[in-house]
Amino acid sequence: VASRDIAAQTLVEISPVLLFTPTEYEEHGRHTLIHHYTFKWRDGRMALALGLGSLFNHSSSPNVSYIIDTETESIRYTTIRAVTEGEELCIFYGHKLWF
């Protein structure tokens, strides 16, 4: 939840990630709660966002977008539009959700 008004295009979080190889993920990660919080990395690995990255809830009309930064192995979260104090910060997780 926003603790103050936030302007559009404001970087709100840079989350480092924990990366899993396809084998690690298939044999272990997908059988745990981690499965519900991972992102597909561009090289086929799966990434778990650390920091605040896994705390953003889903919305079909999000106010935060994210960019996967393979160079720094992090995910950058930026507001799409102005966000008012007290408003929940949400991202779009995709159409195939488990909930």
N, C-alpha and C positions, 0 to 999 in steps of 0.2 A: 504494500500500500504506500502510495506517495506521501511522504512527510511534509512536502511543500509543493507548490506549483513547479512544473518542469516544462521547459520550452521544447518545441518540436526539434528533432534531430540532435537531442542531447544523449551523449553516451552515459548510460546508467550503470553498466557493469561490464567488466572483462573477467570472464570465468576461465581459469585454466581447466584442462580436461584430462581425464584418465582414459587412456586409449587401450582397447582390447583388440587383439588379433581376431580374425574370423574364427579360428579354431578355439581360442579362449572363450569367446562369446558363445559359440555354439555348444561347447561342452559345459560351460558354467554360467555365464552371465544371463543368458535367456531363461534360465530356470529359477531366477531370483527376482526380487522386486526391482533390481537394477534395470531389468528389461523395460519397465514402464517409463524410465527416465533417460534413456540413451538417445543419442543422435547418430545418424549415419554419417560417417566421415567420408571424404571424397575418395579415399584410396581403398575403401572396402572395410576398414576397421569400424568399430563402434566406439563412441565417446560418451563418457559420463561427465557432465558439467559439474565442476566443483564450485566453491564460493556460493553466490546467490543464484547461479544459473539453473539449478534444478528446482528452484522455488517459484518460478513464474508459472501461474496457472494458464490453462488453455482458454482462448476465446476465438469465436468465429469472426469477430471484429476486434482484433488486437490493437493495442496502443504502443506496443514495443515490437521491433523486428530484430532479427539476429543474423549475424554473418559468421560463418565458420572461417577462422583464420588459421590455415594450415602451417604458415610460417612460424607462428608463435605457439601453436597447439593450444588455441584458446577460442572462445566464442565471445563475440562483442555484441552487446545488447544496446540498442538505440531507440529512443522514442520516435514513433511514426508521426505523431501529432502532439499538440500541447496536452499535458496531463494536469488535472487539477488536484490540489491537496486532498487526500482521503480516497482518491481513486485507485483501484487495484491495477497493478501493472501486469499485463497479460500478453502472451505470445500465441501464435497459431502453430499447433503441433502437427497439423496435417489432418487429412480426412479419415484415415484408418486408425481410430483410437480404440483403446481397450475399455474405456468407460462410457 
